[in-house]
């Protein structure tokens, strides 16, 4: 993984899993081919109704159109910077890198499984954490059986790495 572009002013690489990349593509398609045409139709209809300054459909439609354009532009840029990392294509290793699924035991004895994903894929309810999060950063490059230290606002937490797998992340 080339992280040399971070902090240099260059556009940083957007590491992402295949399913995360597909989700961005799906969202962009939905915005461009479904949401935008619907909004354009409503705005055209509302514009034909006369005074636009007090026409709620027109005002809301124009605002929604700008939101769709802004989000589409953002998604396009994120995909242009994307470097898709397929966990299933990675060589077998017990070391933690991007796209790893890690079984761990927290300092309080609680067992947890986390998937290390891109910033566009974060879903804490499904234990998907960003590769730049404090937990992921302390896990990076550690191996099965290692103990790592997570420094947080409440002090240091010792975490045992039980298993490292590279499997499909949905």
Backbone bond lengths (Angstrom), bond angles and torsions (degrees), N, CA, C in turn:
res aa  C-N    CA-C-N  psi(-1)  N-CA   C-N-CA  omega(-1)  CA-C   N-CA-C  phi
1 X - - - 1.441 - - 1.521 109.39 -
2 X 1.312 117.72 124.13 1.448 121.05 -179.91 1.520 109.33 -92.36
3 X 1.317 116.04 106.73 1.453 120.38 178.98 1.519 110.35 -104.75
4 X 1.325 116.68 16.28 1.453 120.90 -175.31 1.521 113.32 -70.18
5 X 1.341 117.91 -16.56 1.451 119.33 -179.15 1.516 112.17 -83.01
6 X 1.331 117.86 -10.55 1.455 120.08 -179.55 1.519 109.86 -69.31
7 X 1.322 115.95 129.45 1.448 120.91 175.79 1.514 114.52 80.38
8 X 1.323 119.49 6.50 1.457 120.88 -177.88 1.515 112.32 -103.35
9 X 1.331 117.35 0.35 1.450 120.09 -177.07 1.516 111.86 90.48
10 X 1.326 117.42 -17.43 1.458 121.08 176.44 1.528 108.62 -73.90
11 X 1.311 115.89 160.83 1.459 119.70 177.50 1.518 108.18 -67.65
12 X 1.335 116.92 120.88 1.459 118.32 -178.83 1.523 111.07 -69.91
13 X 1.305 114.82 151.59 1.452 120.60 177.91 1.519 107.85 -69.05
14 X 1.310 116.48 139.92 1.455 122.56 177.44 1.520 107.94 -101.95
15 X 1.348 116.50 89.23 1.456 119.76 178.53 1.513 108.69 -66.75
16 X 1.328 115.79 135.82 1.457 120.39 -176.01 1.533 109.36 -154.85
17 X 1.320 116.68 149.59 1.459 120.68 177.28 1.531 108.93 -84.47
18 X 1.316 118.65 163.19 1.472 120.21 178.84 1.534 113.16 -56.44
19 X 1.327 117.58 -41.52 1.469 118.81 -179.50 1.525 111.12 -69.15
20 X 1.317 117.57 -33.78 1.463 120.72 176.27 1.515 111.58 -66.99
21 X 1.325 116.05 -40.34 1.464 120.71 178.23 1.530 110.21 -64.79
22 X 1.323 116.14 -41.42 1.467 120.49 178.21 1.526 110.60 -63.21
23 X 1.328 117.48 -38.59 1.465 120.99 178.95 1.530 110.81 -63.38
24 X 1.339 117.62 -39.82 1.467 120.53 176.74 1.521 110.65 -64.41
25 X 1.334 116.51 -43.85 1.465 120.40 178.67 1.526 110.98 -61.59
26 X 1.328 116.65 -42.67 1.466 121.04 -179.76 1.525 111.20 -63.58
27 X 1.337 116.14 -42.34 1.464 119.52 179.31 1.528 110.98 -64.53
28 X 1.331 116.89 -42.84 1.463 120.19 178.96 1.523 110.69 -63.09
29 X 1.318 117.06 -43.63 1.465 120.71 178.75 1.526 110.38 -59.95
30 X 1.327 116.98 -45.09 1.458 121.20 -179.18 1.530 110.60 -62.03
31 X 1.328 117.13 -42.18 1.462 120.26 179.85 1.523 111.90 -65.33
32 X 1.335 116.54 -47.47 1.464 121.23 -174.27 1.522 112.63 -74.60
33 X 1.322 117.47 -40.08 1.461 120.27 -171.95 1.519 114.86 -100.25
34 X 1.337 117.57 -12.37 1.467 118.69 -179.30 1.523 111.58 -123.41
35 X 1.336 117.40 -59.95 1.462 120.94 -175.21 1.528 112.12 -64.62
36 X 1.339 116.64 -47.50 1.467 119.56 -177.52 1.522 112.31 -61.31
37 X 1.337 119.69 -49.15 1.472 118.54 178.68 1.538 113.26 -59.62
38 X 1.328 116.85 -35.91 1.466 119.32 177.95 1.523 110.93 -64.87
39 X 1.328 116.95 -42.98 1.462 121.16 -180.00 1.523 110.42 -66.43
40 X 1.324 116.87 -42.07 1.471 120.36 178.67 1.527 110.09 -59.57
41 X 1.301 116.90 -42.10 1.466 121.05 179.13 1.530 111.01 -62.30
42 X 1.319 118.02 -44.39 1.473 121.81 179.85 1.526 109.96 -65.58
43 X 1.327 117.38 -43.54 1.467 120.73 -179.27 1.529 110.18 -63.51
44 X 1.318 117.80 -43.38 1.467 120.44 178.25 1.525 111.15 -62.14
45 X 1.333 116.64 -42.32 1.459 120.44 177.84 1.530 110.65 -63.27
46 X 1.352 116.34 -45.51 1.461 120.91 -178.46 1.522 111.53 -66.10
47 X 1.327 117.16 -36.41 1.466 120.70 179.37 1.523 110.77 -64.42
48 X 1.300 116.76 -30.77 1.464 120.63 179.15 1.509 113.74 -76.07
49 X 1.328 116.94 -6.34 1.464 120.77 -178.89 1.512 113.60 -89.38
50 X 1.298 118.81 6.68 1.464 119.72 175.85 1.508 112.85 106.01
51 X 1.338 115.64 -134.90 1.464 124.22 -173.13 1.533 111.62 -52.37
52 X 1.319 116.19 112.03 1.467 121.28 -177.07 1.521 112.69 -80.32
53 X 1.333 117.43 -22.21 1.464 120.18 -175.06 1.522 112.54 -67.38
54 X 1.307 118.49 -25.80 1.461 121.15 -179.47 1.523 112.04 -117.03
55 X 1.309 116.55 13.97 1.456 121.57 -177.49 1.530 108.92 -93.62
56 X 1.330 116.66 104.62 1.454 122.16 -176.78 1.512 113.39 -60.15
57 X 1.336 116.97 -40.59 1.463 120.33 179.53 1.525 110.61 -62.21
58 X 1.328 116.31 -40.98 1.456 120.67 -179.59 1.527 110.31 -67.46
59 X 1.329 116.58 -48.63 1.466 121.23 -177.72 1.527 110.49 -62.43
60 X 1.330 117.28 -48.15 1.456 120.71 179.28 1.531 110.34 -63.33
61 X 1.330 117.13 -42.73 1.459 121.35 -179.33 1.517 112.41 -60.87
62 X 1.331 116.99 -42.91 1.467 120.16 178.45 1.531 110.60 -65.11
63 X 1.340 115.90 -40.82 1.468 119.63 178.16 1.527 110.04 -63.48
64 X 1.318 116.85 -45.46 1.468 121.37 179.95 1.533 110.44 -63.55
65 X 1.324 116.43 -37.41 1.460 121.10 177.84 1.533 110.95 -61.37
66 X 1.330 116.15 -42.36 1.475 119.78 177.76 1.523 110.56 -65.29
67 X 1.342 118.04 -40.01 1.457 121.52 178.51 1.529 110.81 -62.40
68 X 1.322 116.69 -43.32 1.468 121.11 179.00 1.520 110.21 -62.86
69 X 1.327 116.51 -43.91 1.467 120.67 179.70 1.529 110.48 -62.48
70 X 1.329 116.84 -45.19 1.462 121.66 -178.96 1.533 110.53 -62.84
71 X 1.332 117.58 -45.60 1.463 121.25 -179.28 1.531 110.98 -67.48
72 X 1.321 116.98 -38.83 1.468 120.93 178.09 1.525 110.77 -61.99
73 X 1.328 115.77 -43.69 1.464 120.78 178.80 1.536 110.44 -62.94
74 X 1.331 116.21 -42.50 1.464 120.95 178.65 1.532 110.88 -62.39
75 X 1.337 117.17 -46.74 1.464 121.03 179.94 1.525 111.13 -62.15
76 X 1.321 116.72 -40.85 1.463 121.16 179.52 1.522 110.41 -61.31
77 X 1.329 117.24 -45.13 1.461 120.78 179.04 1.523 111.47 -65.15
78 X 1.333 117.59 -40.34 1.463 121.00 179.25 1.529 110.43 -63.57
79 X 1.324 116.59 -39.30 1.471 119.56 -179.97 1.526 111.56 -72.99
80 X 1.339 117.57 -33.39 1.460 120.22 177.11 1.525 110.97 -64.39
81 X 1.332 116.72 -34.02 1.464 121.27 -179.51 1.528 112.11 -89.48
82 X 1.323 116.93 0.09 1.464 120.53 -173.60 1.523 112.60 -71.80
83 X 1.308 113.17 137.69 1.458 120.83 168.82 1.523 104.74 -122.42
84 X 1.327 115.39 106.99 1.459 120.86 -176.65 1.521 109.29 -77.08
85 X 1.327 115.54 127.55 1.458 122.40 179.88 1.530 107.04 -118.64
86 X 1.312 115.61 111.31 1.459 121.22 -178.65 1.528 108.93 -90.23
87 X 1.340 117.12 114.60 1.466 118.30 -178.55 1.524 113.11 -62.76
88 X 1.323 117.24 -28.68 1.461 120.05 -178.94 1.528 112.30 -74.58
89 X 1.326 117.72 -17.95 1.464 121.44 -179.47 1.531 111.82 -92.17
90 X 1.314 116.30 -7.00 1.460 120.99 -177.77 1.530 110.25 -74.76
91 X 1.339 115.15 145.73 1.462 120.05 175.06 1.520 108.66 -61.83
92 X 1.304 116.27 146.55 1.463 120.69 178.71 1.527 109.91 -62.98
93 X 1.316 116.07 129.53 1.458 121.61 178.02 1.520 108.69 -155.56
94 X 1.302 115.54 155.82 1.462 119.64 176.48 1.529 110.45 -101.55
95 X 1.329 115.70 13.98 1.459 121.81 -179.07 1.523 109.59 -99.48
96 X 1.325 116.97 145.97 1.461 123.05 -176.52 1.519 110.75 -86.88
97 X 1.335 115.22 122.60 1.458 123.31 173.52 1.526 107.89 -136.41
98 X 1.320 116.24 -178.92 1.463 120.79 176.60 1.526 109.57 -54.32
99 X 1.303 116.99 140.03 1.468 127.52 177.56 1.530 113.46 80.36
100 X 1.326 117.45 8.51 1.460 120.56 177.82 1.524 110.79 -77.04
101 X 1.306 115.33 147.82 1.463 122.33 168.04 1.517 105.14 -106.28
102 X 1.329 115.96 121.40 1.459 121.35 -170.85 1.529 110.19 -120.38
103 X 1.328 115.40 124.58 1.461 121.22 171.75 1.519 106.24 -92.44
104 X 1.326 116.28 130.00 1.450 119.72 -177.40 1.519 111.20 -143.03
105 X 1.310 115.25 164.12 1.461 122.12 174.94 1.531 106.58 -120.15
106 X 1.340 115.01 119.38 1.465 120.92 -178.74 1.520 109.85 -73.06
107 X 1.306 116.38 168.31 1.452 122.60 -178.31 1.521 113.96 -59.36
108 X 1.344 116.97 -27.39 1.462 120.68 179.74 1.529 112.41 -87.37
109 X 1.342 116.60 6.08 1.459 121.16 179.07 1.521 114.67 90.79
110 X 1.314 116.99 -4.04 1.469 121.39 -179.18 1.527 110.13 -76.03
111 X 1.329 114.69 130.13 1.463 120.19 176.36 1.519 108.81 -83.93
112 X 1.321 116.22 143.75 1.464 121.43 -178.06 1.519 108.87 -149.86
113 X 1.317 115.70 147.41 1.458 121.90 172.51 1.516 107.01 -119.85
114 X 1.330 116.81 128.88 1.458 121.17 178.00 1.525 109.60 -125.59
115 X 1.317 115.13 147.74 1.462 122.60 174.12 1.522 106.38 -111.01
116 X 1.311 116.91 130.08 1.462 121.24 -178.97 1.524 108.13 -93.90
117 X 1.336 115.16 113.13 1.462 122.10 -172.66 1.525 110.75 -127.51
118 X 1.323 115.39 179.85 1.456 121.92 178.68 1.518 112.42 -75.00
119 X 1.317 115.48 165.68 1.464 120.49 -176.76 1.524 112.79 -65.57
120 X 1.323 117.82 -21.59 1.460 121.02 178.37 1.524 112.21 -83.72
121 X 1.313 117.78 -5.24 1.461 121.70 -172.74 1.527 113.78 -112.93
122 X 1.297 118.35 2.59 1.462 122.32 -175.19 1.526 110.44 -55.19
123 X 1.320 115.15 130.93 1.468 122.06 176.33 1.527 106.44 -152.48
124 X 1.314 116.01 88.76 1.467 120.08 -174.58 1.523 111.94 -64.49
125 X 1.323 118.06 -27.11 1.465 120.43 177.62 1.527 110.96 -64.91
126 X 1.337 116.85 -27.48 1.467 121.73 179.40 1.531 111.30 -107.01
127 X 1.340 116.25 16.18 1.476 123.63 177.80 1.527 113.21 60.32
128 X 1.317 117.09 32.90 1.461 121.49 173.10 1.521 107.06 -97.36
129 X 1.334 115.87 116.11 1.456 120.42 -177.87 1.527 110.06 -115.55
130 X 1.298 115.74 148.78 1.458 121.75 179.88 1.522 110.70 -69.75
131 X 1.317 115.17 144.35 1.459 120.71 178.83 1.522 112.34 -64.91
132 X 1.330 118.05 -14.17 1.462 121.00 177.98 1.526 112.09 -100.68
133 X 1.330 118.05 3.00 1.466 121.22 178.12 1.528 109.56 -70.44
134 X 1.328 117.04 156.09 1.469 119.28 179.51 1.530 113.29 -56.61
135 X 1.331 117.65 -41.75 1.463 119.69 -179.85 1.526 111.10 -64.07
136 X 1.326 116.94 -48.33 1.467 120.02 -179.67 1.527 111.07 -62.17
137 X 1.320 116.73 -40.37 1.464 119.52 -179.12 1.519 112.09 -63.88
138 X 1.351 116.69 -35.38 1.472 116.85 179.00 1.529 111.21 -77.22
139 X 1.336 117.68 -21.34 1.465 120.72 177.86 1.531 112.57 -81.71
140 X 1.338 116.92 -28.02 1.458 121.07 -174.57 1.523 112.29 -53.36
141 X 1.317 113.79 131.76 1.463 125.59 177.13 1.522 114.06 72.91
142 X 1.331 117.25 -2.14 1.469 119.27 174.65 1.528 107.65 -76.83
143 X 1.320 116.30 166.65 1.465 121.57 -177.30 1.520 110.71 -123.08
144 X 1.341 113.82 164.81 1.466 119.20 173.33 1.512 108.87 -52.01
145 X 1.327 115.84 136.31 1.455 120.41 179.15 1.517 113.98 90.24
146 X 1.326 117.59 -14.37 1.465 120.77 179.53 1.529 110.64 -76.32
147 X 1.310 114.25 156.66 1.460 121.23 171.25 1.525 106.29 -114.20
148 X 1.315 116.12 129.09 1.461 121.08 179.44 1.519 108.47 -116.66
149 X 1.317 115.47 162.02 1.455 120.77 -179.57 1.527 108.90 -116.54
150 X 1.335 115.14 124.71 1.466 121.75 175.55 1.519 106.92 -102.21
151 X 1.324 115.87 116.30 1.459 120.52 178.77 1.526 108.36 -91.42
152 X 1.319 115.97 116.79 1.454 121.12 -178.73 1.507 111.44 -127.35
153 X 1.319 116.90 -176.38 1.462 120.57 -177.96 1.534 112.94 -64.35
154 X 1.332 116.32 -24.14 1.465 120.41 179.36 1.527 112.36 -94.30
155 X 1.315 117.14 9.35 1.458 121.01 -179.73 1.512 111.75 108.22
156 X 1.308 115.84 -164.68 1.463 121.75 -176.76 1.528 110.41 -84.88
157 X 1.330 115.05 138.74 1.463 121.49 174.87 1.522 106.99 -122.11
158 X 1.331 115.68 129.72 1.451 120.33 179.32 1.528 108.63 -93.53
159 X 1.328 115.39 130.78 1.461 121.75 -175.91 1.521 108.65 -125.08
160 X 1.333 115.55 128.56 1.466 121.07 177.03 1.521 109.64 -96.15
161 X 1.323 117.00 130.86 1.455 121.94 176.94 1.522 107.89 -90.60
162 X 1.328 115.41 116.06 1.460 121.39 -176.27 1.521 111.33 -89.39
163 X 1.336 116.89 -45.71 1.470 120.48 -177.87 1.524 109.93 -151.33
164 X 1.321 115.03 149.51 1.465 122.61 176.44 1.520 107.22 -128.30
165 X 1.332 115.95 123.61 1.466 121.32 179.96 1.524 109.27 -129.58
166 X 1.313 114.21 152.98 1.474 120.42 173.90 1.525 106.47 -121.24
167 X 1.326 114.83 94.78 1.451 122.92 -177.33 1.524 108.93 -127.78
168 X 1.316 115.37 167.30 1.462 120.52 178.86 1.530 109.99 -58.72
169 X 1.337 115.58 133.77 1.460 121.76 178.21 1.528 107.13 -110.68
170 X 1.325 115.62 119.03 1.471 119.93 178.50 1.499 111.04 -103.82
